[in-house]
Amino acid sequence: MTRRSTADHAPEVTSDACPTCQEFALAEAVANGERDYSRATDCRVLLKRHRQGGECTAPGEQE
């Protein structure tokens, strides 16, 4: 079985993103680099919840 890299599916975080979005994106990138795909998935879920929860301060980031 071949594992596909999740790096191709990383969320786009712009330079004007809020600090929390940047932290989740960085944590996901580190996890992918360490091949810890479970932790990378957790970071993507947390980022999505953060954006949907109305806590995101970046313009246009709420999904």
Predicted model as a PDB file, atoms N, CA, C, CB and O in Angstrom, pLDDT in the B-factor column:
MODEL        1                                                                  
ATOM      1  N   MET A   1       0.844  -1.177   0.000  1.00 44.00           N  
ATOM      2  CA  MET A   1       0.000   0.000   0.000  1.00 44.00           C  
ATOM      3  C   MET A   1       0.888   1.238   0.000  1.00 44.00           C  
ATOM      4  CB  MET A   1      -0.959  -0.001   1.218  1.00 44.00           C  
ATOM      5  O   MET A   1       1.869   1.303   0.741  1.00 44.00           O  
ATOM      6  N   THR A   2       0.553   2.194  -0.809  1.00 46.00           N  
ATOM      7  CA  THR A   2       1.328   3.433  -0.901  1.00 46.00           C  
ATOM      8  C   THR A   2       0.596   4.542  -0.173  1.00 46.00           C  
ATOM      9  CB  THR A   2       1.579   3.827  -2.377  1.00 46.00           C  
ATOM     10  O   THR A   2      -0.609   4.735  -0.337  1.00 46.00           O  
ATOM     11  N   ARG A   3       1.340   5.251   0.618  1.00 52.00           N  
ATOM     12  CA  ARG A   3       0.750   6.399   1.325  1.00 52.00           C  
ATOM     13  C   ARG A   3       0.932   7.637   0.488  1.00 52.00           C  
ATOM     14  CB  ARG A   3       1.387   6.595   2.727  1.00 52.00           C  
ATOM     15  O   ARG A   3       2.025   7.910  -0.006  1.00 52.00           O  
ATOM     16  N   ARG A   4      -0.123   8.373   0.331  1.00 50.00           N  
ATOM     17  CA  ARG A   4      -0.004   9.625  -0.398  1.00 50.00           C  
ATOM     18  C   ARG A   4       0.345  10.731   0.574  1.00 50.00           C  
ATOM     19  CB  ARG A   4      -1.305   9.954  -1.160  1.00 50.00           C  
ATOM     20  O   ARG A   4      -0.052  10.705   1.739  1.00 50.00           O  
ATOM     21  N   SER A   5       1.076  11.680   0.091  1.00 53.00           N  
ATOM     22  CA  SER A   5       1.465  12.803   0.931  1.00 53.00           C  
ATOM     23  C   SER A   5       0.295  13.753   1.085  1.00 53.00           C  
ATOM     24  CB  SER A   5       2.683  13.535   0.345  1.00 53.00           C  
ATOM     25  O   SER A   5      -0.412  14.044   0.120  1.00 53.00           O  
ATOM     26  N   THR A   6       0.093  14.234   2.296  1.00 49.00           N  
ATOM     27  CA  THR A   6      -0.973  15.198   2.527  1.00 49.00           C  
ATOM     28  C   THR A   6      -0.489  16.615   2.297  1.00 49.00           C  
ATOM     29  CB  THR A   6      -1.521  15.057   3.934  1.00 49.00           C  
ATOM     30  O   THR A   6      -1.265  17.563   2.422  1.00 49.00           O  
ATOM     31  N   ALA A   7       0.786  16.774   1.962  1.00 51.00           N  
ATOM     32  CA  ALA A   7       1.323  18.112   1.737  1.00 51.00           C  
ATOM     33  C   ALA A   7       0.636  18.789   0.557  1.00 51.00           C  
ATOM     34  CB  ALA A   7       2.832  18.046   1.499  1.00 51.00           C  
ATOM     35  O   ALA A   7       0.566  20.017   0.500  1.00 51.00           O  
ATOM     36  N   ASP A   8       0.124  17.991  -0.391  1.00 53.00           N  
ATOM     37  CA  ASP A   8      -0.569  18.560  -1.539  1.00 53.00           C  
ATOM     38  C   ASP A   8      -1.904  19.175  -1.143  1.00 53.00           C  
ATOM     39  CB  ASP A   8      -0.784  17.497  -2.599  1.00 53.00           C  
ATOM     40  O   ASP A   8      -2.474  19.955  -1.906  1.00 53.00           O  
ATOM     41  N   HIS A   9      -2.403  18.840   0.027  1.00 59.00           N  
ATOM     42  CA  HIS A   9      -3.721  19.285   0.456  1.00 59.00           C  
ATOM     43  C   HIS A   9      -3.655  20.279   1.601  1.00 59.00           C  
ATOM     44  CB  HIS A   9      -4.553  18.105   0.860  1.00 59.00           C  
ATOM     45  O   HIS A   9      -4.647  20.492   2.298  1.00 59.00           O  
ATOM     46  N   ALA A  10      -2.505  20.883   1.799  1.00 55.00           N  
ATOM     47  CA  ALA A  10      -2.349  21.838   2.894  1.00 55.00           C  
ATOM     48  C   ALA A  10      -3.225  23.055   2.656  1.00 55.00           C  
ATOM     49  CB  ALA A  10      -0.877  22.260   3.047  1.00 55.00           C  
ATOM     50  O   ALA A  10      -3.330  23.537   1.528  1.00 55.00           O  
ATOM     51  N   PRO A  11      -3.851  23.552   3.707  1.00 58.00           N  
ATOM     52  CA  PRO A  11      -4.692  24.738   3.547  1.00 58.00           C  
ATOM     53  C   PRO A  11      -3.840  25.948   3.218  1.00 58.00           C  
ATOM     54  CB  PRO A  11      -5.516  24.997   4.816  1.00 58.00           C  
ATOM     55  O   PRO A  11      -2.712  26.087   3.692  1.00 58.00           O  
ATOM     56  N   GLU A  12      -4.391  26.799   2.415  1.00 66.00           N  
ATOM     57  CA  GLU A  12      -3.667  28.014   2.072  1.00 66.00           C  
ATOM     58  C   GLU A  12      -3.837  29.025   3.186  1.00 66.00           C  
ATOM     59  CB  GLU A  12      -4.155  28.593   0.727  1.00 66.00           C  
ATOM     60  O   GLU A  12      -4.957  29.366   3.567  1.00 66.00           O  
ATOM     61  N   VAL A  13      -2.728  29.496   3.701  1.00 71.00           N  
ATOM     62  CA  VAL A  13      -2.731  30.502   4.744  1.00 71.00           C  
ATOM     63  C   VAL A  13      -1.902  31.664   4.230  1.00 71.00           C  
ATOM     64  CB  VAL A  13      -2.173  29.943   6.103  1.00 71.00           C  
ATOM     65  O   VAL A  13      -0.712  31.522   3.950  1.00 71.00           O  
ATOM     66  N   THR A  14      -2.542  32.805   4.109  1.00 71.00           N  
ATOM     67  CA  THR A  14      -1.863  33.978   3.574  1.00 71.00           C  
ATOM     68  C   THR A  14      -1.052  34.675   4.660  1.00 71.00           C  
ATOM     69  CB  THR A  14      -2.874  34.951   2.961  1.00 71.00           C  
ATOM     70  O   THR A  14      -1.189  34.374   5.846  1.00 71.00           O  
ATOM     71  N   SER A  15      -0.219  35.596   4.241  1.00 71.00           N  
ATOM     72  CA  SER A  15       0.637  36.303   5.191  1.00 71.00           C  
ATOM     73  C   SER A  15      -0.171  37.202   6.121  1.00 71.00           C  
ATOM     74  CB  SER A  15       1.675  37.130   4.446  1.00 71.00           C  
ATOM     75  O   SER A  15       0.306  37.552   7.201  1.00 71.00           O  
ATOM     76  N   ASP A  16      -1.394  37.584   5.720  1.00 77.00           N  
ATOM     77  CA  ASP A  16      -2.226  38.418   6.593  1.00 77.00           C  
ATOM     78  C   ASP A  16      -3.195  37.577   7.436  1.00 77.00           C  
ATOM     79  CB  ASP A  16      -3.013  39.432   5.755  1.00 77.00           C  
ATOM     80  O   ASP A  16      -4.145  38.107   8.013  1.00 77.00           O  
ATOM     81  N   ALA A  17      -2.945  36.259   7.499  1.00 81.00           N  
ATOM     82  CA  ALA A  17      -3.783  35.369   8.306  1.00 81.00           C  
ATOM     83  C   ALA A  17      -3.562  35.668   9.779  1.00 81.00           C  
ATOM     84  CB  ALA A  17      -3.473  33.878   7.999  1.00 81.00           C  
ATOM     85  O   ALA A  17      -2.528  36.207  10.172  1.00 81.00           O  
ATOM     86  N   CYS A  18      -4.541  35.312  10.577  1.00 92.00           N  
ATOM     87  CA  CYS A  18      -4.412  35.555  12.012  1.00 92.00           C  
ATOM     88  C   CYS A  18      -3.332  34.620  12.588  1.00 92.00           C  
ATOM     89  CB  CYS A  18      -5.785  35.339  12.740  1.00 92.00           C  
ATOM     90  O   CYS A  18      -3.011  33.592  11.992  1.00 92.00           O  
ATOM     91  N   PRO A  19      -2.790  34.983  13.730  1.00 93.00           N  
ATOM     92  CA  PRO A  19      -1.717  34.182  14.324  1.00 93.00           C  
ATOM     93  C   PRO A  19      -2.112  32.725  14.593  1.00 93.00           C  
ATOM     94  CB  PRO A  19      -1.272  34.820  15.612  1.00 93.00           C  
ATOM     95  O   PRO A  19      -1.284  31.824  14.454  1.00 93.00           O  
ATOM     96  N   THR A  20      -3.354  32.494  14.972  1.00 94.00           N  
ATOM     97  CA  THR A  20      -3.797  31.123  15.239  1.00 94.00           C  
ATOM     98  C   THR A  20      -3.791  30.296  13.955  1.00 94.00           C  
ATOM     99  CB  THR A  20      -5.207  31.122  15.865  1.00 94.00           C  
ATOM    100  O   THR A  20      -3.368  29.140  13.963  1.00 94.00           O  
ATOM    101  N   CYS A  21      -4.257  30.882  12.855  1.00 94.00           N  
ATOM    102  CA  CYS A  21      -4.224  30.182  11.561  1.00 94.00           C  
ATOM    103  C   CYS A  21      -2.788  29.839  11.180  1.00 94.00           C  
ATOM    104  CB  CYS A  21      -4.880  31.044  10.454  1.00 94.00           C  
ATOM    105  O   CYS A  21      -2.510  28.738  10.705  1.00 94.00           O  
ATOM    106  N   GLN A  22      -1.889  30.779  11.388  1.00 94.00           N  
ATOM    107  CA  GLN A  22      -0.487  30.553  11.060  1.00 94.00           C  
ATOM    108  C   GLN A  22       0.101  29.437  11.922  1.00 94.00           C  
ATOM    109  CB  GLN A  22       0.318  31.844  11.243  1.00 94.00           C  
ATOM    110  O   GLN A  22       0.877  28.616  11.433  1.00 94.00           O  
ATOM    111  N   GLU A  23      -0.264  29.407  13.190  1.00 96.00           N  
ATOM    112  CA  GLU A  23       0.237  28.349  14.082  1.00 96.00           C  
ATOM    113  C   GLU A  23      -0.238  26.973  13.640  1.00 96.00           C  
ATOM    114  CB  GLU A  23      -0.209  28.611  15.522  1.00 96.00           C  
ATOM    115  O   GLU A  23       0.544  26.022  13.612  1.00 96.00           O  
ATOM    116  N   PHE A  24      -1.528  26.862  13.293  1.00 96.00           N  
ATOM    117  CA  PHE A  24      -2.045  25.570  12.842  1.00 96.00           C  
ATOM    118  C   PHE A  24      -1.397  25.142  11.532  1.00 96.00           C  
ATOM    119  CB  PHE A  24      -3.563  25.633  12.676  1.00 96.00           C  
ATOM    120  O   PHE A  24      -1.083  23.964  11.361  1.00 96.00           O  
ATOM    121  N   ALA A  25      -1.191  26.074  10.606  1.00 95.00           N  
ATOM    122  CA  ALA A  25      -0.566  25.748   9.326  1.00 95.00           C  
ATOM    123  C   ALA A  25       0.881  25.290   9.529  1.00 95.00           C  
ATOM    124  CB  ALA A  25      -0.612  26.962   8.380  1.00 95.00           C  
ATOM    125  O   ALA A  25       1.330  24.334   8.897  1.00 95.00           O  
ATOM    126  N   LEU A  26       1.601  25.975  10.412  1.00 96.00           N  
ATOM    127  CA  LEU A  26       2.977  25.583  10.695  1.00 96.00           C  
ATOM    128  C   LEU A  26       3.025  24.213  11.358  1.00 96.00           C  
ATOM    129  CB  LEU A  26       3.658  26.625  11.585  1.00 96.00           C  
ATOM    130  O   LEU A  26       3.851  23.375  10.998  1.00 96.00           O  
ATOM    131  N   ALA A  27       2.144  23.985  12.323  1.00 98.00           N  
ATOM    132  CA  ALA A  27       2.106  22.689  13.009  1.00 98.00           C  
ATOM    133  C   ALA A  27       1.792  21.567  12.025  1.00 98.00           C  
ATOM    134  CB  ALA A  27       1.062  22.707  14.143  1.00 98.00           C  
ATOM    135  O   ALA A  27       2.339  20.470  12.135  1.00 98.00           O  
ATOM    136  N   GLU A  28       0.915  21.839  11.068  1.00 98.00           N  
ATOM    137  CA  GLU A  28       0.597  20.826  10.060  1.00 98.00           C  
ATOM    138  C   GLU A  28       1.806  20.542   9.184  1.00 98.00           C  
ATOM    139  CB  GLU A  28      -0.589  21.276   9.195  1.00 98.00           C  
ATOM    140  O   GLU A  28       2.094  19.385   8.879  1.00 98.00           O  
ATOM    141  N   ALA A  29       2.515  21.587   8.778  1.00 97.00           N  
ATOM    142  CA  ALA A  29       3.696  21.407   7.931  1.00 97.00           C  
ATOM    143  C   ALA A  29       4.773  20.598   8.660  1.00 97.00           C  
ATOM    144  CB  ALA A  29       4.262  22.775   7.499  1.00 97.00           C  
ATOM    145  O   ALA A  29       5.415  19.731   8.067  1.00 97.00           O  
ATOM    146  N   VAL A  30       4.960  20.885   9.932  1.00 98.00           N  
ATOM    147  CA  VAL A  30       5.943  20.137  10.731  1.00 98.00           C  
ATOM    148  C   VAL A  30       5.518  18.671  10.833  1.00 98.00           C  
ATOM    149  CB  VAL A  30       6.094  20.760  12.156  1.00 98.00           C  
ATOM    150  O   VAL A  30       6.337  17.769  10.656  1.00 98.00           O  
ATOM    151  N   ALA A  31       4.253  18.442  11.115  1.00 98.00           N  
ATOM    152  CA  ALA A  31       3.750  17.067  11.225  1.00 98.00           C  
ATOM    153  C   ALA A  31       3.927  16.311   9.914  1.00 98.00           C  
ATOM    154  CB  ALA A  31       2.268  17.068  11.633  1.00 98.00           C  
ATOM    155  O   ALA A  31       4.331  15.148   9.918  1.00 98.00           O  
ATOM    156  N   ASN A  32       3.629  16.957   8.803  1.00 98.00           N  
ATOM    157  CA  ASN A  32       3.830  16.304   7.504  1.00 98.00           C  
ATOM    158  C   ASN A  32       5.297  15.991   7.286  1.00 98.00           C  
ATOM    159  CB  ASN A  32       3.304  17.186   6.362  1.00 98.00           C  
ATOM    160  O   ASN A  32       5.637  14.924   6.776  1.00 98.00           O  
ATOM    161  N   GLY A  33       6.166  16.911   7.667  1.00 97.00           N  
ATOM    162  CA  GLY A  33       7.603  16.684   7.520  1.00 97.00           C  
ATOM    163  C   GLY A  33       8.086  15.511   8.350  1.00 97.00           C  
ATOM    164  O   GLY A  33       9.031  14.819   7.973  1.00 97.00           O  
ATOM    165  N   GLU A  34       7.438  15.291   9.476  1.00 98.00           N  
ATOM    166  CA  GLU A  34       7.778  14.171  10.349  1.00 98.00           C  
ATOM    167  C   GLU A  34       6.984  12.909   9.996  1.00 98.00           C  
ATOM    168  CB  GLU A  34       7.529  14.552  11.804  1.00 98.00           C  
ATOM    169  O   GLU A  34       7.095  11.885  10.669  1.00 98.00           O  
ATOM    170  N   ARG A  35       6.196  12.999   8.950  1.00 98.00           N  
ATOM    171  CA  ARG A  35       5.335  11.908   8.488  1.00 98.00           C  
ATOM    172  C   ARG A  35       4.346  11.460   9.552  1.00 98.00           C  
ATOM    173  CB  ARG A  35       6.177  10.729   8.054  1.00 98.00           C  
ATOM    174  O   ARG A  35       3.990  10.285   9.646  1.00 98.00           O  
ATOM    175  N   ASP A  36       3.913  12.427  10.349  1.00 98.00           N  
ATOM    176  CA  ASP A  36       2.898  12.174  11.380  1.00 98.00           C  
ATOM    177  C   ASP A  36       1.563  12.660  10.803  1.00 98.00           C  
ATOM    178  CB  ASP A  36       3.250  12.912  12.761  1.00 98.00           C  
ATOM    179  O   ASP A  36       1.082  13.746  11.123  1.00 98.00           O  
ATOM    180  N   TYR A  37       0.991  11.827   9.952  1.00 98.00           N  
ATOM    181  CA  TYR A  37      -0.191  12.245   9.199  1.00 98.00           C  
ATOM    182  C   TYR A  37      -1.431  12.370  10.085  1.00 98.00           C  
ATOM    183  CB  TYR A  37      -0.462  11.260   8.078  1.00 98.00           C  
ATOM    184  O   TYR A  37      -2.349  13.124   9.760  1.00 98.00           O  
ATOM    185  N   SER A  38      -1.464  11.657  11.171  1.00 98.00           N  
ATOM    186  CA  SER A  38      -2.580  11.795  12.102  1.00 98.00           C  
ATOM    187  C   SER A  38      -2.569  13.197  12.729  1.00 98.00           C  
ATOM    188  CB  SER A  38      -2.509  10.702  13.203  1.00 98.00           C  
ATOM    189  O   SER A  38      -3.606  13.854  12.819  1.00 98.00           O  
ATOM    190  N   ARG A  39      -1.394  13.637  13.155  1.00 98.00           N  
ATOM    191  CA  ARG A  39      -1.293  14.970  13.753  1.00 98.00           C  
ATOM    192  C   ARG A  39      -1.559  16.043  12.697  1.00 98.00           C  
ATOM    193  CB  ARG A  39       0.103  15.178  14.393  1.00 98.00           C  
ATOM    194  O   ARG A  39      -2.164  17.069  13.008  1.00 98.00           O  
ATOM    195  N   ALA A  40      -1.121  15.825  11.460  1.00 98.00           N  
ATOM    196  CA  ALA A  40      -1.377  16.790  10.391  1.00 98.00           C  
ATOM    197  C   ALA A  40      -2.882  16.922  10.147  1.00 98.00           C  
ATOM    198  CB  ALA A  40      -0.654  16.367   9.088  1.00 98.00           C  
ATOM    199  O   ALA A  40      -3.388  18.024   9.938  1.00 98.00           O  
ATOM    200  N   THR A  41      -3.584  15.804  10.174  1.00 98.00           N  
ATOM    201  CA  THR A  41      -5.042  15.829  10.017  1.00 98.00           C  
ATOM    202  C   THR A  41      -5.687  16.586  11.167  1.00 98.00           C  
ATOM    203  CB  THR A  41      -5.608  14.397   9.939  1.00 98.00           C  
ATOM    204  O   THR A  41      -6.610  17.373  10.960  1.00 98.00           O  
ATOM    205  N   ASP A  42      -5.200  16.348  12.379  1.00 98.00           N  
ATOM    206  CA  ASP A  42      -5.724  17.074  13.537  1.00 98.00           C  
ATOM    207  C   ASP A  42      -5.564  18.576  13.349  1.00 98.00           C  
ATOM    208  CB  ASP A  42      -5.016  16.622  14.822  1.00 98.00           C  
ATOM    209  O   ASP A  42      -6.474  19.341  13.669  1.00 98.00           O  
ATOM    210  N   CYS A  43      -4.423  19.002  12.838  1.00 98.00           N  
ATOM    211  CA  CYS A  43      -4.175  20.431  12.622  1.00 98.00           C  
ATOM    212  C   CYS A  43      -5.142  21.013  11.602  1.00 98.00           C  
ATOM    213  CB  CYS A  43      -2.736  20.659  12.162  1.00 98.00           C  
ATOM    214  O   CYS A  43      -5.639  22.125  11.777  1.00 98.00           O  
ATOM    215  N   ARG A  44      -5.411  20.258  10.527  1.00 97.00           N  
ATOM    216  CA  ARG A  44      -6.364  20.735   9.516  1.00 97.00           C  
ATOM    217  C   ARG A  44      -7.762  20.868  10.106  1.00 97.00           C  
ATOM    218  CB  ARG A  44      -6.392  19.782   8.308  1.00 97.00           C  
ATOM    219  O   ARG A  44      -8.471  21.833   9.820  1.00 97.00           O  
ATOM    220  N   VAL A  45      -8.159  19.901  10.929  1.00 97.00           N  
ATOM    221  CA  VAL A  45      -9.482  19.949  11.566  1.00 97.00           C  
ATOM    222  C   VAL A  45      -9.572  21.147  12.509  1.00 97.00           C  
ATOM    223  CB  VAL A  45      -9.765  18.634  12.339  1.00 97.00           C  
ATOM    224  O   VAL A  45     -10.567  21.872  12.502  1.00 97.00           O  
ATOM    225  N   LEU A  46      -8.545  21.352  13.311  1.00 96.00           N  
ATOM    226  CA  LEU A  46      -8.541  22.476  14.242  1.00 96.00           C  
ATOM    227  C   LEU A  46      -8.561  23.816  13.502  1.00 96.00           C  
ATOM    228  CB  LEU A  46      -7.316  22.398  15.155  1.00 96.00           C  
ATOM    229  O   LEU A  46      -9.226  24.756  13.938  1.00 96.00           O  
ATOM    230  N   LEU A  47      -7.841  23.903  12.393  1.00 95.00           N  
ATOM    231  CA  LEU A  47      -7.839  25.126  11.598  1.00 95.00           C  
ATOM    232  C   LEU A  47      -9.234  25.396  11.035  1.00 95.00           C  
ATOM    233  CB  LEU A  47      -6.807  25.028  10.456  1.00 95.00           C  
ATOM    234  O   LEU A  47      -9.713  26.529  11.075  1.00 95.00           O  
ATOM    235  N   LYS A  48      -9.872  24.377  10.523  1.00 94.00           N  
ATOM    236  CA  LYS A  48     -11.223  24.550   9.971  1.00 94.00           C  
ATOM    237  C   LYS A  48     -12.217  24.958  11.057  1.00 94.00           C  
ATOM    238  CB  LYS A  48     -11.692  23.253   9.291  1.00 94.00           C  
ATOM    239  O   LYS A  48     -13.044  25.844  10.844  1.00 94.00           O  
ATOM    240  N   ARG A  49     -12.137  24.309  12.225  1.00 95.00           N  
ATOM    241  CA  ARG A  49     -13.025  24.677  13.337  1.00 95.00           C  
ATOM    242  C   ARG A  49     -12.783  26.122  13.779  1.00 95.00           C  
ATOM    243  CB  ARG A  49     -12.819  23.719  14.529  1.00 95.00           C  
ATOM    244  O   ARG A  49     -13.725  26.857  14.072  1.00 95.00           O  
ATOM    245  N   HIS A  50     -11.526  26.512  13.821  1.00 94.00           N  
ATOM    246  CA  HIS A  50     -11.161  27.873  14.210  1.00 94.00           C  
ATOM    247  C   HIS A  50     -11.792  28.880  13.242  1.00 94.00           C  
ATOM    248  CB  HIS A  50      -9.618  28.039  14.240  1.00 94.00           C  
ATOM    249  O   HIS A  50     -12.371  29.881  13.665  1.00 94.00           O  
ATOM    250  N   ARG A  51     -11.673  28.608  11.965  1.00 91.00           N  
ATOM    251  CA  ARG A  51     -12.216  29.531  10.959  1.00 91.00           C  
ATOM    252  C   ARG A  51     -13.733  29.573  10.985  1.00 91.00           C  
ATOM    253  CB  ARG A  51     -11.743  29.136   9.570  1.00 91.00           C  
ATOM    254  O   ARG A  51     -14.329  30.637  10.813  1.00 91.00           O  
ATOM    255  N   GLN A  52     -14.362  28.427  11.198  1.00 92.00           N  
ATOM    256  CA  GLN A  52     -15.823  28.378  11.212  1.00 92.00           C  
ATOM    257  C   GLN A  52     -16.411  28.888  12.515  1.00 92.00           C  
ATOM    258  CB  GLN A  52     -16.293  26.971  10.967  1.00 92.00           C  
ATOM    259  O   GLN A  52     -17.569  29.303  12.551  1.00 92.00           O  
ATOM    260  N   GLY A  53     -15.639  28.864  13.569  1.00 91.00           N  
ATOM    261  CA  GLY A  53     -16.131  29.248  14.880  1.00 91.00           C  
ATOM    262  C   GLY A  53     -16.214  30.742  15.110  1.00 91.00           C  
ATOM    263  O   GLY A  53     -16.664  31.173  16.171  1.00 91.00           O  
ATOM    264  N   GLY A  54     -15.797  31.538  14.152  1.00 87.00           N  
ATOM    265  CA  GLY A  54     -15.881  32.980  14.280  1.00 87.00           C  
ATOM    266  C   GLY A  54     -14.755  33.595  15.083  1.00 87.00           C  
ATOM    267  O   GLY A  54     -14.802  34.787  15.387  1.00 87.00           O  
ATOM    268  N   GLU A  55     -13.734  32.811  15.438  1.00 85.00           N  
ATOM    269  CA  GLU A  55     -12.614  33.330  16.204  1.00 85.00           C  
ATOM    270  C   GLU A  55     -11.510  33.888  15.319  1.00 85.00           C  
ATOM    271  CB  GLU A  55     -12.059  32.253  17.089  1.00 85.00           C  
ATOM    272  O   GLU A  55     -10.627  34.599  15.800  1.00 85.00           O  
ATOM    273  N   CYS A  56     -11.552  33.574  14.041  1.00 89.00           N  
ATOM    274  CA  CYS A  56     -10.508  33.990  13.124  1.00 89.00           C  
ATOM    275  C   CYS A  56     -10.595  35.489  12.868  1.00 89.00           C  
ATOM    276  CB  CYS A  56     -10.606  33.212  11.808  1.00 89.00           C  
ATOM    277  O   CYS A  56     -11.664  36.016  12.557  1.00 89.00           O  
ATOM    278  N   THR A  57      -9.460  36.170  13.003  1.00 87.00           N  
ATOM    279  CA  THR A  57      -9.444  37.618  12.823  1.00 87.00           C  
ATOM    280  C   THR A  57      -8.974  38.058  11.446  1.00 87.00           C  
ATOM    281  CB  THR A  57      -8.575  38.240  13.857  1.00 87.00           C  
ATOM    282  O   THR A  57      -8.969  39.251  11.144  1.00 87.00           O  
ATOM    283  N   ALA A  58      -8.581  37.110  10.616  1.00 82.00           N  
ATOM    284  CA  ALA A  58      -8.110  37.450   9.274  1.00 82.00           C  
ATOM    285  C   ALA A  58      -9.303  37.783   8.376  1.00 82.00           C  
ATOM    286  CB  ALA A  58      -7.281  36.284   8.670  1.00 82.00           C  
ATOM    287  O   ALA A  58     -10.343  37.129   8.452  1.00 82.00           O  
ATOM    288  N   PRO A  59      -9.152  38.791   7.536  1.00 76.00           N  
ATOM    289  CA  PRO A  59     -10.261  39.161   6.644  1.00 76.00           C  
ATOM    290  C   PRO A  59     -10.542  38.065   5.620  1.00 76.00           C  
ATOM    291  CB  PRO A  59      -9.949  40.479   5.921  1.00 76.00           C  
ATOM    292  O   PRO A  59      -9.633  37.594   4.936  1.00 76.00           O  
ATOM    293  N   GLY A  60     -11.796  37.668   5.523  1.00 71.00           N  
ATOM    294  CA  GLY A  60     -12.218  36.702   4.509  1.00 71.00           C  
ATOM    295  C   GLY A  60     -11.858  35.264   4.793  1.00 71.00           C  
ATOM    296  O   GLY A  60     -12.031  34.417   3.916  1.00 71.00           O  
ATOM    297  N   GLU A  61     -11.368  34.947   5.975  1.00 61.00           N  
ATOM    298  CA  GLU A  61     -10.955  33.583   6.283  1.00 61.00           C  
ATOM    299  C   GLU A  61     -12.091  32.728   6.808  1.00 61.00           C  
ATOM    300  CB  GLU A  61      -9.843  33.600   7.282  1.00 61.00           C  
ATOM    301  O   GLU A  61     -11.973  31.502   6.804  1.00 61.00           O  
ATOM    302  N   GLN A  62     -13.176  33.315   7.256  1.00 58.00           N  
ATOM    303  CA  GLN A  62     -14.277  32.527   7.783  1.00 58.00           C  
ATOM    304  C   GLN A  62     -14.916  31.762   6.639  1.00 58.00           C  
ATOM    305  CB  GLN A  62     -15.316  33.424   8.503  1.00 58.00           C  
ATOM    306  O   GLN A  62     -15.247  32.327   5.596  1.00 58.00           O  
ATOM    307  N   GLU A  63     -15.084  30.463   6.857  1.00 58.00           N  
ATOM    308  CA  GLU A  63     -15.663  29.610   5.804  1.00 58.00           C  
ATOM    309  C   GLU A  63     -17.113  29.317   6.089  1.00 58.00           C  
ATOM    310  CB  GLU A  63     -14.886  28.299   5.674  1.00 58.00           C  
ATOM    311  O   GLU A  63     -17.764  28.616   5.314  1.00 58.00           O  
TER     312      GLU A  63                                                      
ENDMDL                                                                          
END                                                                             
